[in-house]
């Protein structure tokens, strides 16, 4: 069931319960109050009549004219009255009752003998109810002379109550209907932004992540929902774009070696050729296979790192020993290309880290420095401490990086045009891995560079706390 | 037919060049976008093969610049991206065809043939002058139904002559379309190859097809 219908129904049933309860209570209270008023009035009238008759030395009277002339207040009352003898026979009765015999009930008679008044209700067919009070008229309080009965028709009260009832039975459903309509309208209005959100969400689910909910962002629940929703889509879009870029880059990097292998192999197979041609192609293919294997390894490492599946074991590592070891390896690398790798300032420094990963990080940086140096260039490695930080820098005099590209080189697969032109080797993933390793050691990696002049890569790692 | 290949991946460029050369095309290879564009302006190529991702000037920029210079040379683009929008953009920018890497050599050669056949579509890829017939698809040459075996260079020269029959073809025109940039203009290589062709096509026949136009060049015609 749609929310709008449910809201309206809930609201309607709550309102109906309240209205009906209220009406019933109102009706009951009104009815009782009206009856109480009648009873009060009857009691007062009876009391007045009894008092008058007793005070004036009421003696047997002949008829009502005598009585009315003696007690004019009786004639003024809007009720009828009867006076019974102690035996229960009617002695006198007021003219406005003549049509009916209203006998004194046995119970009223008994009550009168006890010196008490009694209120009763009696009903004749096709007539409104009658309310009666029977009060004893006594001499000095213990001798019963007469019983005076005052009665009144309940017609006007019944009329009033009937009208009131009709009013309620008509007015309550109308009020309910109007309220339901208003509730339906209000629920619709309150839910309209929800519908808009649903539509937008459907469009977005359809693949268009550039969609946003454009709505007046009042700081209410809907406004907050819209904002949250838009933020969520924004983050989704960004990560989708990143993934798409990454996939496209990865496929490009993998397609190039595939293109080479496929093309060279097909070409050499097109006709019979000298043996050395096949040899050349196989050697070339081997190079490409190595390149793909390296890309796949690095990609796998990065995706495992992204998933948090790469375990880093933090143990004390002596950085100066590590740097000296790397220096020895790099010297060999540099010799082939007449590049000199030298140690600058080296101070003792200990960090908490995974030696294997830190070695990978530093070796990568030094290899890069050698790779992007020009022949007869110089690569300098420094290790210093500053406050609670160990700072390792690798400086080369190589091709350098343009300022625009300096923040991009840590992105996956990004290689500058200069780097691509300088060497075909390189996957564009090394620095992304370096950056990840530095960050998992709570450190960071940065670059200062000038195009054509050289680059300095700086790794900052927190020093291990001194053993107590 | 002379082809310019602009491709920055050295190995890819090399095997494309070699594959095309084995099909008798004269091929120039360039690894840099801007330099490739200059070469495309300087020489009247019959076909450009352009990679989209290039240093200094992207393939798309080369394509647009070439078309802005009103050069109508067919262009085949190579792309590593399989996304449709890249191909659509390339075709809209004036490319005549595209290939997605990695591609099959046979497909590359078929597309190159198709692009170069554009001028002769009416004859279904068959060039004919009198009883001399050249099939562009099979590269088979016959005269009076007799098969004639030609070397790659001879074939390239004959194809060029047959594509431009009844027109005087000067030595610079021939060298521009049949030889690549390594060709040394100060030799008589063209005359030597024309003689080879004469030996295979006209020798022993009463009707000569290859004519020397004194002082200017050569012409292929039936009468």
Interface residues (C-beta under 8 A of the other chain):
Chain A: X248 X251 X252 X255 X256 X258 X259 X260 X261 X262 X263 X264 X266 X267 X270 X271 X284 X288 X417 X420 X421 X424
Chain B: X8 X9 X10 X11 X12 X15 X16 X18 X19 X22 X53 X55 X56 X80 X81 X82 X83 X101 X102 X103 X104 X105 X106
